[in-house]
Amino acid sequence: RAKLAQAGDEQAAAILDIILRDEVGHVALGNTWYRWLCDQQQLDAIALYPELAEDYRAPRLRGPFNIPARLAAGFHAEEIDYLQRQAQS
């Protein structure tokens, strides 16, 4: 986004702002439902994630991560720490 704005393409930068806002909303909804389902089954949502990622062969994580956006989407610091450790391994 910053590169587009720096290059003078404010329209493209504005479009990326809209996409980011929408994605934060989508991730927040997913986090809400994931945590709700874990709570219903008395599962630790944070501890369960690595197991699910392995079972379902989730792609390897790559950084850098947009930490403010992840926090806005409801990620806990522990989850962000996990993501960053996975990206470094």
N, C-alpha and C positions, 0 to 999 in steps of 0.2 A: 504494500500500500504506500509506504513512505517513498519507495523508489518511483512509483508512478506519479505521485504528487510532486516529487522533486523534478521529474522530467516534464512537468507541466500538464500532465494528463489528469486533471481534477475529476473529470467525468468517470474515468475508469477507477480512480481512487474512491470516489463516492459509491460506485457499484460494489467495490470490495467491502466498504463499510456496511452496506446493507447485507451482503452475504455473511459477514462475520456476525452481525446482530442476529440473523436468522439461525446460524449454526449454534451460537451460544444458547439460544432458546431451545433448539432441538436437543442439544446435549443435556440441558437442564431437565427437560421432560424425561429423557432416557434415564438420567440419574435418579429422578424422583421415583419412577416405576421400578427400576432395579432395586433401589433401597427398600421400597414398599414390599416387593416380592420377597426379598431376603428377610425382612422383618416378619412377614407372614409365616415363613418357614423357620424362623428363629436361627437364621444364618448370619454370620459376620460378613457384611457386604465387601469390606476391604480385604479381608483374608481370603474370601472366595474368588475374587477376581483373577489372581494368577492361575488358579486351578482351571477356571473356565477358559481363560485365554489359551492355556495349553491344550485342554480337551478339544476345543473348537479350532485349534491351529490358527489363532489370530496372527496377523502379520507382525513381524518384528517392529517394535516402536523406534521411531527416529525423532530426534530433536532437531532444532530447538522447539520448545513448546511455548505457546502463548499463555504464560502463567496467569496474567490478569483475566483473560477470557475463560480459562478453566476455573478459576475461583468464582467468576461471575456465573458460571454454569453449575456451581455447587460442589465442585471438587474440594475435598479436604486436603490439608497440607500433607497428610500421610500418603494419600493417593498420588499427589504430584511428585513427592519424593520417590515413590515406587516407579513412576513413569520415567523419571530422570535416571534412576539407577539402571533400568532396563535399556534405555537408549544408549547408555555408556558401556554396557556389557557386550 
